[in-house]
Amino acid sequence: ASRLISVGLSSLIAFGSYLISSLAGTVHWLEWPAKILPFHYYQPANTMSGTYDWWYAAAFSGVIVILFIIALIGFRRRDIGN
């Protein structure tokens, strides 16, 4: 049951983030919250044309590495074998 709840919650957060980011161009009060979501920085048209700002990808990669290190430190002494 907890697995179903976690998958449902993460799917809801992902869908909500995508919805906010896609509506930010037309709904002005959503522009600021969309800037903290990763979907705002994913720009496939710019990537295909070669004008993508690669600092966004570097920043997200840095955040992923930092969160991974925090997770390693946090779960280092936990017994999660079963």
C-alpha positions, 0 to 999 in steps of 0.5 A: 500500500505504501508503494502505491501511495508513493508512486501515486504521489510522485506521479501527481507532483510530476504532472502538477509540475508539468501543468504549472510549467506549461501554463506559465506562458499564459497565466502570469501569476504562474511564471514565478512558481514555474521557475523552480520546476525543472520542466521550465528549463527543459527546452527541446526546441532550443536543444535541437537548434543548438541554442540551449543554455547548457548551464541549466543542465550543469546546474541540475547535474550538480543538484543531483550529485549533491542530493545523491551524496546527502542520500549516501550519508543519510542511509549509510548506517541503515539496515535496508536489506529486507 
